Amino acid sequence: MKNLIIHLYLSICMVLALVACKNDEETPEPPLSAITVNNLAADPTTNTGTGQPQPATGKFTLYNFKNNAIVANTDSASNKWDIGFRGTTIIINGGAIRSGQGGAYIYTGLFTELTEIPDNQVFSTDQSPTQLAIPTGAGNGWYNYNPATNWISPIAGKILVIKTGEGKYAKVEVLNYYKDSPSTPSPTAISRHYSFRFIYQPNGSKRF
C-alpha cells in the first residue's frame, strides 16, 4: 500500500511537471503586417476658391499607431498619440515637452530588415521645439530638399523607429510628401500630405 501511494505521488508530480513545461513554452507570435497610410494632411495650406490660399494653422496632425487613427489636438497633453506631423517636422510623444512615454531613433537600412530593436538602443526624445528626437532640416532626418525644383523627398533607407506614447514600439517609413504620391512631383503638386507605412508591435516587445 505504501509503495502504491509513493507511485501515485510520483506520477502526479510528473504530470504537474509536464503541464508546467508546456505552459512555459512560448506561444508563437502572430505575424505582423505593415499598414499603409495615404494622404495624411500635415497642416497644409488650402485653396479657399478666392485665389488666396488659406494659411496653415500651425497645429500638428497627431497620430496613434495602435488605433491607426488621427488623434484630436485636444488630446495633445495625453499619451493617446504617438507621432505628429506639421510640414516636414515630425514630433514624438515623449520628452521634457510631452506627456507620453515615447522616443525615437533613425535606423539606416531597409524597412523589412529591421526585425528587432537592440536592447541597448538609445531613444531620443523631444526636449524643446528646436531639439526634437527626429532632426529637422534637409539631410538631417527623414528627407532631402532640392532647391532647383523645390521638392521634398524621403531619404531612402531612413526608417523611423518609434517608442509610442504608451511605451510600445513601431517602425515607420515615409513614402511620399505629396498628395496622391506622385513619383515626380509637378510644380502644382500639393505638399504636406504624408504617405507612410508602419508596423506596430502591440505586445510591448521589440520584435517586428
Phi, psi and omega in degrees: 000318180297319179296324179295318179297316179297319180297316179296321180297315180295322180296317179297320179297319179295318179297315180296322179294319178295319178296318180296318179297320180296320181290333181282344180295139181289132175285128180304133180280137177294145180296143179264139181248144177286142176247133179254131177248130182245140171058043174284113183292127182246065180058055180281161167282151182232151180275123182275352182090358180257001183093351178248121180291144176281127184293160177296157184274339185087359181265149176275146170273114185267143186224144179244121182288322182302315182265355183051055188207154173287142179250137181297145179297339177293344178258019184295336180265029179233180176261020183285340181247159184243324186215149180225146184235133172210111188058227179271358182273133178239130179246161182235146182274071176187146180122184186298332184254013180237171181254343185270184183261013192282174177189180181199157166212165181254120178267134177259115183154186180282147179306316183286340181287332182280099182252345180203137177275127179301144181297332182266009181292133179267131177257128175278160180229167178278111183263333178199169179301340180252354178239090187250156180299321176257111186300145176266167179097144182300132178080355183265333185229257187257350188224162170244158179233131178256106183293336180290326182250350183064035182256143172256130179223136177299142176280124180299138176081014175252106184252128178274120177257121191245132163265123191283174178300335179262003177090012174268188186228150177209156171237143189225136173236119176284127184260324184199155182246002185239149182302133180068012170052058176295143179290326174228103183300136176273170178300339181260005180298141182270116183273183178063034174230102185280137162243130182209161173238150181212157169235128180250132178259106186282344186271003177089353179282170180259016181258139176247000000 
